[in-house]
Amino acid sequence: MSTSTPPVIVLGGGIAGLLAAHELGRNGVAAEVYEAGPRIAGMAASHTDADGFSYDVGAHFVTNRFMAALGMRANCRVLPRYGEVVHLSAKKHPVYPIGLLGVPRFVRSAVWEKVRRPKRDLSVAADRFRHDYGRKLADEVALPLLEAWSGLPADQLSASVIDKIPTGLAQTIWLRMAQRMTKRAVMIGYCKEEPSATGVFHVYPDGGIAAICQHVADGLAQPVQVGQPAEKIYTDGERVVGVRIAGRDIETNTVISTLPINRLTQLIEGSDRLDRFRRFQFRGLVLVNLKLTGRELLPDVIVWTPHGFPYFRVTEAPMAMPWIAPVDKTMILCEFGAQPGDEVWAMTDEEAVERCVSTLDPLIPDVRSRLLGASVLRQPLGYPVFALDYEPDRAALAAEGTGIAGLHSVGRNGEFDHILMEDTFWRLRRRIPAIARDHHRCSVVASSIEGVHNEHSTA
Ligand SMILES: Cc1cc2nc3c(=O)[nH]c(=O)nc-3n(C[C@H](O)[C@H](O)[C@H](O)COP(=O)(O)OP(=O)(O)OC[C@H]3O[C@@H](n4cnc5c(N)ncnc54)[C@H](O)[C@@H]3O)c2cc1C
């Protein structure tokens, strides 16, 4: 053991790892960030192509509150609009979620469910959705979307996936009015960790979402070390004692990992506490970005497509962020639920584009003649799958963490939770002071033990 305080080791240079190091710095603790890949940002990467279209990994939205907390508010533009609708038919696109209350069959079925159905166990997603929203709305809209994200039937999914809609109906109506009055994309329920309010709205950083990661990385005391994969995490007596990074052993009593939890388990030496998380599954996404002539081609920024389309969501981000595509051009993002190895994942890029173009007709009738080009991205970590099968273990991870002292699994994939970047930020802001105190306490104990050991060996 060395007498100086060892650094906290942060695994992963995506937004969660960078924010963890940032928060440790605010709490006076040195951190070293190791990223396996050649660059930072992970799922928060952005790039601009030769034709002047800018992309993030999927469409990414952040708020002025999050950006202000990072000191980036001045480098952001305000989104003039944001809206989500559900495609029920070629002419019917009710606003999500309040417009669905205007569909008589949904209302009748929801009332029937409340009045006539006996109370029953609601731990399964399918039962809970039908109970909360009525059978029609659940079966026609909510469950097909949930199944597309998850790749499992809704009767094999836990109802805890649903406890995620933080904004009530009355507040949603109020916030939508605020959107209209202020002509700003007031946030409605995007972040779970902090409340919605009329003063919290969507913004977009200059340089794209990746600029957030770069800004945080630039403020760190030590540069992120890229091309440095974590290979092992050593434990002793259910406490972290070190890590192996790119063939080099480093002593530490605190590791913050942002790796997918089912990947983290494979790195642990000396404990089987994390073995139960090995079977957790992520649902992948195939993201097809079509570059088209024209603008405002969709009924709103996001169109949910529960039926009749091979993808579950279509997004026209330039409606909300006009500057990410050249004038009079736009991008339409089609998101397919997929799994590495399945038929959707295995489509060639050309096949994926053709599948979009040949099915988008009900939303954009002349889509083929507008097509300028496309880009296709395969993201294996789209959504954590809340399978009933391992629900007790998922709940235990959420409540108790890894169970190994000094090992903290954070971020969307590390916590195995449907959270966004701002949620990760607020969670870290709350958790890091205790992690910093524990790290300090363990380091002091370790150096006093070493002091005693040195006295004995010199005596
Ligand atoms: C389609 C889509 C749309 C989204 N939209 C939004 C949105 O609108 N707003 C929002 O806030 N969020 C959004 N999100 C979520 C957001 O992208 C994620 O929450 C966030 O980017 C995850 O960051 P992370 O650091 O937790 O993970 P990652 O970005 O995956 O970072 C983990 C890093 O760890 C590295 N790594 C892996 N293995 C090792 C190893 N052995 N050693 C060292 N490093 C390793 C990886 O290379 C990676 O860089 C969206 C996500 C998706 C998929």
The ligand as an SDF file (V2000), in Angstrom:
LIG
                    3D

 53 58  0  0  0  0  0  0  0  0999 V2000
  -31.6970    6.3630  -29.0920 C   0  0  0  0  0  0  0  0  0  0  0  0
  -31.3750    7.0510  -27.8060 C   0  0  0  0  0  0  0  0  0  0  0  0
  -31.8770    8.3090  -27.5570 C   0  0  0  0  0  0  0  0  0  0  0  0
  -31.5780    8.9660  -26.3630 C   0  0  0  0  0  0  0  0  0  0  0  0
  -32.0690   10.2230  -26.1640 N   0  0  0  0  0  0  0  0  0  0  0  0
  -31.7110   10.9050  -25.0690 C   0  0  0  0  0  0  0  0  0  0  0  0
  -32.1610   12.2390  -24.8540 C   0  0  0  0  0  0  0  0  0  0  0  0
  -32.9290   12.7730  -25.6420 O   0  0  0  0  0  0  0  0  0  0  0  0
  -31.7280   12.9030  -23.7550 N   0  0  0  0  0  0  0  0  0  0  0  0
  -30.8800   12.3260  -22.8460 C   0  0  0  0  0  0  0  0  0  0  0  0
  -30.5170   12.9870  -21.8730 O   0  0  0  0  0  0  0  0  0  0  0  0
  -30.4540   11.0550  -23.0040 N   0  0  0  0  0  0  0  0  0  0  0  0
  -30.8460   10.3360  -24.0870 C   0  0  0  0  0  0  0  0  0  0  0  0
  -30.4320    9.0490  -24.2510 N   0  0  0  0  0  0  0  0  0  0  0  0
  -29.6530    8.4210  -23.1760 C   0  0  0  0  0  0  0  0  0  0  0  0
  -28.1950    8.8210  -23.2280 C   0  0  0  0  0  0  0  0  0  0  0  0
  -27.6580    8.5980  -24.5100 O   0  0  0  0  0  0  0  0  0  0  0  0
  -27.4510    7.9470  -22.2200 C   0  0  0  0  0  0  0  0  0  0  0  0
  -28.0590    8.0500  -20.9550 O   0  0  0  0  0  0  0  0  0  0  0  0
  -26.0160    8.3440  -22.0490 C   0  0  0  0  0  0  0  0  0  0  0  0
  -25.3850    8.7150  -23.2450 O   0  0  0  0  0  0  0  0  0  0  0  0
  -25.3040    7.1290  -21.4330 C   0  0  0  0  0  0  0  0  0  0  0  0
  -24.0410    7.5450  -21.0000 O   0  0  0  0  0  0  0  0  0  0  0  0
  -23.1500    6.5840  -20.1280 P   0  0  0  0  0  0  0  0  0  0  0  0
  -21.9060    7.3060  -19.8550 O   0  0  0  0  0  0  0  0  0  0  0  0
  -23.9340    6.0390  -19.0070 O   0  0  0  0  0  0  0  0  0  0  0  0
  -22.8660    5.3140  -21.0740 O   0  0  0  0  0  0  0  0  0  0  0  0
  -21.9950    5.2550  -22.4130 P   0  0  0  0  0  0  0  0  0  0  0  0
  -22.1920    6.4660  -23.2140 O   0  0  0  0  0  0  0  0  0  0  0  0
  -22.2660    3.9190  -23.0160 O   0  0  0  0  0  0  0  0  0  0  0  0
  -20.5040    5.3030  -21.8670 O   0  0  0  0  0  0  0  0  0  0  0  0
  -19.8380    4.1840  -21.3570 C   0  0  0  0  0  0  0  0  0  0  0  0
  -18.4190    4.2380  -21.8640 C   0  0  0  0  0  0  0  0  0  0  0  0
  -17.7020    3.1400  -21.2880 O   0  0  0  0  0  0  0  0  0  0  0  0
  -16.7850    2.6920  -22.2510 C   0  0  0  0  0  0  0  0  0  0  0  0
  -16.3680    1.3270  -21.8960 N   0  0  0  0  0  0  0  0  0  0  0  0
  -17.0100    0.1670  -22.1520 C   0  0  0  0  0  0  0  0  0  0  0  0
  -16.2890   -0.8640  -21.6680 N   0  0  0  0  0  0  0  0  0  0  0  0
  -15.1990   -0.3330  -21.0840 C   0  0  0  0  0  0  0  0  0  0  0  0
  -14.0880   -0.8900  -20.3740 C   0  0  0  0  0  0  0  0  0  0  0  0
  -13.9520   -2.2130  -20.1860 N   0  0  0  0  0  0  0  0  0  0  0  0
  -13.1530   -0.0400  -19.8930 N   0  0  0  0  0  0  0  0  0  0  0  0
  -13.2590    1.2970  -20.0660 C   0  0  0  0  0  0  0  0  0  0  0  0
  -14.2790    1.8750  -20.7350 N   0  0  0  0  0  0  0  0  0  0  0  0
  -15.2470    1.0730  -21.2120 C   0  0  0  0  0  0  0  0  0  0  0  0
  -17.5570    2.7640  -23.5570 C   0  0  0  0  0  0  0  0  0  0  0  0
  -16.6680    2.7850  -24.6620 O   0  0  0  0  0  0  0  0  0  0  0  0
  -18.3240    4.0770  -23.3890 C   0  0  0  0  0  0  0  0  0  0  0  0
  -17.6070    5.1630  -23.9140 O   0  0  0  0  0  0  0  0  0  0  0  0
  -30.7440    8.3460  -25.4040 C   0  0  0  0  0  0  0  0  0  0  0  0
  -30.2400    7.0680  -25.6450 C   0  0  0  0  0  0  0  0  0  0  0  0
  -30.5530    6.4150  -26.8320 C   0  0  0  0  0  0  0  0  0  0  0  0
  -29.9960    5.0390  -27.0870 C   0  0  0  0  0  0  0  0  0  0  0  0
  1  2  1  0
  2  3  1  0
  2 52  2  0
  3  4  2  0
  4  5  1  0
  4 50  1  0
  5  6  2  0
  6  7  1  0
  6 13  1  0
  7  8  2  0
  7  9  1  0
  9 10  1  0
 10 11  2  0
 10 12  1  0
 12 13  2  0
 13 14  1  0
 14 15  1  0
 14 50  1  0
 15 16  1  0
 16 17  1  0
 16 18  1  0
 18 19  1  0
 18 20  1  0
 20 21  1  0
 20 22  1  0
 22 23  1  0
 23 24  1  0
 24 25  2  0
 24 26  1  0
 24 27  1  0
 27 28  1  0
 28 29  2  0
 28 30  1  0
 28 31  1  0
 31 32  1  0
 32 33  1  0
 33 34  1  0
 33 48  1  0
 34 35  1  0
 35 36  1  0
 35 46  1  0
 36 37  1  0
 36 45  1  0
 37 38  2  0
 38 39  1  0
 39 40  1  0
 39 45  2  0
 40 41  1  0
 40 42  2  0
 42 43  1  0
 43 44  2  0
 44 45  1  0
 46 47  1  0
 46 48  1  0
 48 49  1  0
 50 51  2  0
 51 52  1  0
 52 53  1  0
M  END
$$$$
